[in-house]
Amino acid sequence: MKAQTLNLKELYENEYDRWLTEMVKLLKNRDLEKLDYDNLIEELETLGRSEKNAVKSLLLQIIVHLMLYQFWQLEKERNANHWAGEIITFRVQLEDKLTTNLRNYLADELGKIYQNALLIVQKKTQLNSLPEQCPYSLEELLDKQWFPK
């Protein structure tokens, strides 16, 4: 059994795709004693962080562009259609990634994400009268048809 584990650990280091294929095969066959647990756990943790970062980044971009669309009157006439297109693009990308778990994560992180978006928009626009708290619900942010008045 140790030889099998060592072999899988070597595969992980040298032939990642083959290691991944072997892990999937072992899981499908419920052959749990042969799994390379240490590397599998590391990969799953990394995958979870990566997905959270991806959805958080997309939501940040949606909020930034919604704020530009809603509040930056000086540039609105010239850029509103571009911003609207970007908002829809980010929403489509987010929809493709969103699971119930990741949606709950975004709901929990919305306040922090908004604060980062606020910093970006303030720096970009020099506007000082932006809302301190997020003026959008998560449902509005995710709705491909919704835009602020």
C-alpha positions, -999 to +999 in steps of 0.1 A: +000+000+000+029+024+007+043+018-028+009+028-042+008+060-021+043+069-030+034+063-067+004+086-064+025+113-046+050+111-074+022+113-100+010+144-082+044+161-084+052+150-120+020+142-139-009+161-124-035+152-150-028+115-146-029+119-108-062+136-110-076+108-133-064+082-108-080+101-079-113+102-097-111+065-106-104+056-070-133+077-057-157+063-083-147+028-073-149+037-036-113+025-032-107+050-004-077+033+012-056+040-019-064+077-021-036+103-018-055+121+009-029+149+017-027+161-019-064+156-025-073+177+005-049+204-006-065+204-041-100+206-028-091+235-004-074+254-033-104+248-055-128+261-029-107+293-024-104+298-062-141+295-068-148+319-039-123+344-052-138+342-087-174+349-077-163+376-053-143+393-081-172+391-105-196+406-079-171+434-072-171+442-109-209+442-111-211+466-082-184+489-095-201+492-129-236+496-114-222+525-093-206+541-123-238+536-143-260+551-115-239+578-100-212+591-124-234+616-143-205+634-158-195+602-179-230+586-181-240+598-216-207+586-231-203+553-212-237+541-200-241+515-228-206+502-223-211+499-185-245+482-190-229+457-214-201+450-188-227+445-161-246+419-181-213+402-191-202+399-154-237+387-144-236+359-171-202+348-160-212+348-123-244+329-131-223+301-147-202+298-115-228+302-089-239+274-066-261+276-035-230+275-013-213+303-033-244+324-033-246+321+005-209+331+006-216+362-015-245+371+007-222+370+038-195+389+021-216+416+003-208+443+028-170+438+024-173+435-013-193+468-015-167+486+006-140+476-019-162+487-048-168+520-030-131+527-028-126+519-064-155+541-076-145+570-053-109+569-066-121+566-103-148+593-101-137+616-073-174+615-062-179+620-024-216+615-021-218+578-027-238+555-004-218+542+026-238+509+026-246+488-005-278+502-021-283+469-040-297+436-028-280+404-039-310+395-059-308+428-078-270+424-084-276+389-099-307+398-120-295+402-156-324+425-164-322+448-134-306+483-136-310+511-111-332+540-122 
